[in-house]
Amino acid sequence: MANAALAKMNGLFTEMDEADMEGGRPSIAPEKLLCAMLLQVL
């Protein structure tokens, strides 16, 4: 269920990544971070 919700938000995450690209190291995908946080809570 969480994966389906994160998949629907993929477009928003892509826009955020494109807006924040100024060089440097690539960030960890937000959907992976949210999934990890959810697992920690559970």
N, CA, C and O atoms as a CHARMM CRD file, in Angstrom:
* protein
*
  168
    1    1 MET  N      0.83000  -1.18500   0.00000 PROA 1      0.00000
    2    1 MET  CA     0.00000   0.00000   0.00000 PROA 1      0.00000
    3    1 MET  C      0.88300   1.26100   0.00000 PROA 1      0.00000
    4    1 MET  O      0.59400   2.22400  -0.71000 PROA 1      0.00000
    5    2 ALA  N      1.94900   1.24600   0.79300 PROA 2      0.00000
    6    2 ALA  CA     2.84700   2.39800   0.83600 PROA 2      0.00000
    7    2 ALA  C      3.55700   2.58000  -0.49700 PROA 2      0.00000
    8    2 ALA  O      3.72700   3.70800  -0.95800 PROA 2      0.00000
    9    3 ASN  N      3.97200   1.48700  -1.11800 PROA 3      0.00000
   10    3 ASN  CA     4.65300   1.57300  -2.40800 PROA 3      0.00000
   11    3 ASN  C      3.74200   2.17600  -3.47500 PROA 3      0.00000
   12    3 ASN  O      4.20500   2.94200  -4.32000 PROA 3      0.00000
   13    4 ALA  N      2.46800   1.84300  -3.44500 PROA 4      0.00000
   14    4 ALA  CA     1.51900   2.38900  -4.41800 PROA 4      0.00000
   15    4 ALA  C      1.36300   3.89900  -4.21800 PROA 4      0.00000
   16    4 ALA  O      1.32500   4.65000  -5.19200 PROA 4      0.00000
   17    5 ALA  N      1.27500   4.34000  -2.97800 PROA 5      0.00000
   18    5 ALA  CA     1.14700   5.76700  -2.69100 PROA 5      0.00000
   19    5 ALA  C      2.40600   6.51900  -3.11700 PROA 5      0.00000
   20    5 ALA  O      2.31400   7.61600  -3.66700 PROA 5      0.00000
   21    6 LEU  N      3.57700   5.93900  -2.86900 PROA 6      0.00000
   22    6 LEU  CA     4.82500   6.58700  -3.25300 PROA 6      0.00000
   23    6 LEU  C      4.98800   6.62000  -4.77000 PROA 6      0.00000
   24    6 LEU  O      5.55900   7.56600  -5.31200 PROA 6      0.00000
   25    7 ALA  N      4.49400   5.60000  -5.45100 PROA 7      0.00000
   26    7 ALA  CA     4.56300   5.58200  -6.91000 PROA 7      0.00000
   27    7 ALA  C      3.72200   6.70600  -7.50400 PROA 7      0.00000
   28    7 ALA  O      4.10300   7.30100  -8.51300 PROA 7      0.00000
   29    8 LYS  N      2.57300   7.00200  -6.87900 PROA 8      0.00000
   30    8 LYS  CA     1.72300   8.10100  -7.35200 PROA 8      0.00000
   31    8 LYS  C      2.39100   9.45900  -7.15000 PROA 8      0.00000
   32    8 LYS  O      2.11300  10.40400  -7.88900 PROA 8      0.00000
   33    9 MET  N      3.27200   9.56200  -6.15200 PROA 9      0.00000
   34    9 MET  CA     3.95100  10.81300  -5.84600 PROA 9      0.00000
   35    9 MET  C      5.26300  10.96300  -6.61000 PROA 9      0.00000
   36    9 MET  O      5.97300  11.94900  -6.41300 PROA 9      0.00000
   37   10 ASN  N      5.59800  10.01600  -7.47000 PROA 10     0.00000
   38   10 ASN  CA     6.87200  10.01900  -8.17400 PROA 10     0.00000
   39   10 ASN  C      7.07700  11.29200  -8.99800 PROA 10     0.00000
   40   10 ASN  O      8.19000  11.81600  -9.04500 PROA 10     0.00000
   41   11 GLY  N      6.04000  11.79100  -9.63900 PROA 11     0.00000
   42   11 GLY  CA     6.15500  13.01800 -10.43200 PROA 11     0.00000
   43   11 GLY  C      6.55100  14.21400  -9.57500 PROA 11     0.00000
   44   11 GLY  O      7.36900  15.03600  -9.98900 PROA 11     0.00000
   45   12 LEU  N      5.97800  14.30700  -8.39500 PROA 12     0.00000
   46   12 LEU  CA     6.31500  15.39300  -7.47100 PROA 12     0.00000
   47   12 LEU  C      7.77400  15.29800  -7.04000 PROA 12     0.00000
   48   12 LEU  O      8.47700  16.30600  -6.97500 PROA 12     0.00000
   49   13 PHE  N      8.22600  14.07500  -6.74400 PROA 13     0.00000
   50   13 PHE  CA     9.61800  13.89000  -6.34000 PROA 13     0.00000
   51   13 PHE  C     10.57300  14.25400  -7.46500 PROA 13     0.00000
   52   13 PHE  O     11.63600  14.82300  -7.21600 PROA 13     0.00000
   53   14 THR  N     10.20800  13.93400  -8.69600 PROA 14     0.00000
   54   14 THR  CA    11.05100  14.25700  -9.84700 PROA 14     0.00000
   55   14 THR  C     11.17200  15.76400 -10.00900 PROA 14     0.00000
   56   14 THR  O     12.25800  16.27500 -10.28300 PROA 14     0.00000
   57   15 GLU  N     10.06400  16.47900  -9.84300 PROA 15     0.00000
   58   15 GLU  CA    10.09100  17.93900  -9.92900 PROA 15     0.00000
   59   15 GLU  C     10.97400  18.53300  -8.83900 PROA 15     0.00000
   60   15 GLU  O     11.71600  19.48100  -9.09500 PROA 15     0.00000
   61   16 MET  N     10.90500  17.99100  -7.63200 PROA 16     0.00000
   62   16 MET  CA    11.71800  18.48400  -6.53300 PROA 16     0.00000
   63   16 MET  C     13.19800  18.26500  -6.82100 PROA 16     0.00000
   64   16 MET  O     14.01700  19.14400  -6.55200 PROA 16     0.00000
   65   17 ASP  N     13.54600  17.11000  -7.36100 PROA 17     0.00000
   66   17 ASP  CA    14.94400  16.81700  -7.67300 PROA 17     0.00000
   67   17 ASP  C     15.47400  17.74400  -8.75000 PROA 17     0.00000
   68   17 ASP  O     16.60100  18.22900  -8.65000 PROA 17     0.00000
   69   18 GLU  N     14.67800  17.99800  -9.77900 PROA 18     0.00000
   70   18 GLU  CA    15.10600  18.87400 -10.87300 PROA 18     0.00000
   71   18 GLU  C     15.29000  20.30600 -10.38300 PROA 18     0.00000
   72   18 GLU  O     16.20900  20.99800 -10.82100 PROA 18     0.00000
   73   19 ALA  N     14.43000  20.75100  -9.48500 PROA 19     0.00000
   74   19 ALA  CA    14.52100  22.11600  -8.97600 PROA 19     0.00000
   75   19 ALA  C     15.72400  22.29100  -8.06300 PROA 19     0.00000
   76   19 ALA  O     16.21900  23.40700  -7.90700 PROA 19     0.00000
   77   20 ASP  N     16.20300  21.21400  -7.45700 PROA 20     0.00000
   78   20 ASP  CA    17.27800  21.29400  -6.47100 PROA 20     0.00000
   79   20 ASP  C     18.64600  20.94100  -7.05500 PROA 20     0.00000
   80   20 ASP  O     19.63400  20.91900  -6.32100 PROA 20     0.00000
   81   21 MET  N     18.72400  20.66700  -8.35400 PROA 21     0.00000
   82   21 MET  CA    20.00000  20.26500  -8.95300 PROA 21     0.00000
   83   21 MET  C     20.90400  21.47600  -9.12900 PROA 21     0.00000
   84   21 MET  O     20.64300  22.33600  -9.97100 PROA 21     0.00000
   85   22 GLU  N     21.94600  21.54000  -8.34800 PROA 22     0.00000
   86   22 GLU  CA    22.94900  22.59600  -8.48000 PROA 22     0.00000
   87   22 GLU  C     24.34000  21.99200  -8.46400 PROA 22     0.00000
   88   22 GLU  O     25.31700  22.69000  -8.19200 PROA 22     0.00000
   89   23 GLY  N     24.43900  20.73100  -8.74700 PROA 23     0.00000
   90   23 GLY  CA    25.72800  20.06100  -8.67800 PROA 23     0.00000
   91   23 GLY  C     25.85500  19.32000  -7.36100 PROA 23     0.00000
   92   23 GLY  O     24.93200  19.30300  -6.54700 PROA 23     0.00000
   93   24 GLY  N     26.98900  18.72100  -7.17000 PROA 24     0.00000
   94   24 GLY  CA    27.20000  17.99600  -5.93400 PROA 24     0.00000
   95   24 GLY  C     26.76200  16.55600  -6.05700 PROA 24     0.00000
   96   24 GLY  O     26.46800  16.06700  -7.14900 PROA 24     0.00000
   97   25 ARG  N     26.72300  15.90000  -4.95000 PROA 25     0.00000
   98   25 ARG  CA    26.39300  14.48700  -4.90200 PROA 25     0.00000
   99   25 ARG  C     24.89000  14.29200  -5.07700 PROA 25     0.00000
  100   25 ARG  O     24.10300  15.05700  -4.52000 PROA 25     0.00000
  101   26 PRO  N     24.48200  13.28300  -5.84200 PROA 26     0.00000
  102   26 PRO  CA    23.03900  13.04000  -6.00900 PROA 26     0.00000
  103   26 PRO  C     22.40300  12.60300  -4.69100 PROA 26     0.00000
  104   26 PRO  O     23.02000  11.90300  -3.88800 PROA 26     0.00000
  105   27 SER  N     21.18800  13.01900  -4.49200 PROA 27     0.00000
  106   27 SER  CA    20.49700  12.69800  -3.24600 PROA 27     0.00000
  107   27 SER  C     19.91300  11.28900  -3.29600 PROA 27     0.00000
  108   27 SER  O     19.80000  10.67800  -4.35900 PROA 27     0.00000
  109   28 ILE  N     19.55100  10.80100  -2.13300 PROA 28     0.00000
  110   28 ILE  CA    18.85000   9.52500  -2.03000 PROA 28     0.00000
  111   28 ILE  C     17.40200   9.78400  -2.43800 PROA 28     0.00000
  112   28 ILE  O     16.82400  10.81600  -2.09700 PROA 28     0.00000
  113   29 ALA  N     16.83100   8.84600  -3.16100 PROA 29     0.00000
  114   29 ALA  CA    15.45600   9.00900  -3.64200 PROA 29     0.00000
  115   29 ALA  C     14.50200   9.21300  -2.45400 PROA 29     0.00000
  116   29 ALA  O     14.53700   8.44400  -1.49400 PROA 29     0.00000
  117   30 PRO  N     13.64800  10.25000  -2.51800 PROA 30     0.00000
  118   30 PRO  CA    12.72800  10.53000  -1.40600 PROA 30     0.00000
  119   30 PRO  C     11.81400   9.36400  -1.07800 PROA 30     0.00000
  120   30 PRO  O     11.48600   9.14500   0.08800 PROA 30     0.00000
  121   31 GLU  N     11.39200   8.60500  -2.10400 PROA 31     0.00000
  122   31 GLU  CA    10.50900   7.47400  -1.81100 PROA 31     0.00000
  123   31 GLU  C     11.21300   6.40500  -0.99000 PROA 31     0.00000
  124   31 GLU  O     10.57400   5.73100  -0.18300 PROA 31     0.00000
  125   32 LYS  N     12.50700   6.23800  -1.17800 PROA 32     0.00000
  126   32 LYS  CA    13.27200   5.27800  -0.37500 PROA 32     0.00000
  127   32 LYS  C     13.40900   5.76600   1.06300 PROA 32     0.00000
  128   32 LYS  O     13.31300   4.97600   2.00200 PROA 32     0.00000
  129   33 LEU  N     13.63300   7.06700   1.23600 PROA 33     0.00000
  130   33 LEU  CA    13.73100   7.62700   2.58300 PROA 33     0.00000
  131   33 LEU  C     12.40600   7.50800   3.33700 PROA 33     0.00000
  132   33 LEU  O     12.38400   7.13300   4.51000 PROA 33     0.00000
  133   34 LEU  N     11.30300   7.82900   2.65900 PROA 34     0.00000
  134   34 LEU  CA     9.98800   7.72300   3.30500 PROA 34     0.00000
  135   34 LEU  C      9.65900   6.28000   3.66700 PROA 34     0.00000
  136   34 LEU  O      9.09600   6.01200   4.72900 PROA 34     0.00000
  137   35 CYS  N     10.01000   5.35800   2.78600 PROA 35     0.00000
  138   35 CYS  CA     9.75200   3.94500   3.05600 PROA 35     0.00000
  139   35 CYS  C     10.58200   3.47200   4.25700 PROA 35     0.00000
  140   35 CYS  O     10.08300   2.72700   5.10000 PROA 35     0.00000
  141   36 ALA  N     11.83200   3.89700   4.33400 PROA 36     0.00000
  142   36 ALA  CA    12.68900   3.52300   5.46200 PROA 36     0.00000
  143   36 ALA  C     12.14500   4.09200   6.76700 PROA 36     0.00000
  144   36 ALA  O     12.15700   3.41400   7.79500 PROA 36     0.00000
  145   37 MET  N     11.66300   5.34700   6.72800 PROA 37     0.00000
  146   37 MET  CA    11.09200   5.94600   7.94000 PROA 37     0.00000
  147   37 MET  C      9.83000   5.19200   8.37100 PROA 37     0.00000
  148   37 MET  O      9.61100   4.98200   9.56400 PROA 37     0.00000
  149   38 LEU  N      9.01500   4.79300   7.42100 PROA 38     0.00000
  150   38 LEU  CA     7.80900   4.03900   7.74000 PROA 38     0.00000
  151   38 LEU  C      8.15200   2.69600   8.38800 PROA 38     0.00000
  152   38 LEU  O      7.50500   2.27700   9.34800 PROA 38     0.00000
  153   39 LEU  N      9.16300   2.03700   7.85900 PROA 39     0.00000
  154   39 LEU  CA     9.59500   0.76400   8.43800 PROA 39     0.00000
  155   39 LEU  C     10.12100   0.94600   9.85300 PROA 39     0.00000
  156   39 LEU  O      9.89100   0.08700  10.70400 PROA 39     0.00000
  157   40 GLN  N     10.81800   2.03600  10.12500 PROA 40     0.00000
  158   40 GLN  CA    11.32500   2.28800  11.46200 PROA 40     0.00000
  159   40 GLN  C     10.18100   2.49200  12.44900 PROA 40     0.00000
  160   40 GLN  O     10.23700   2.01400  13.58200 PROA 40     0.00000
  161   41 VAL  N      9.15000   3.19800  12.01600 PROA 41     0.00000
  162   41 VAL  CA     8.01000   3.45800  12.89300 PROA 41     0.00000
  163   41 VAL  C      7.26100   2.16100  13.21400 PROA 41     0.00000
  164   41 VAL  O      6.82500   1.93500  14.34300 PROA 41     0.00000
  165   42 LEU  N      7.12600   1.31900  12.18800 PROA 42     0.00000
  166   42 LEU  CA     6.40100   0.06900  12.40100 PROA 42     0.00000
  167   42 LEU  C      7.24800  -0.91200  13.19900 PROA 42     0.00000
  168   42 LEU  O      6.80400  -2.02600  13.47800 PROA 42     0.00000
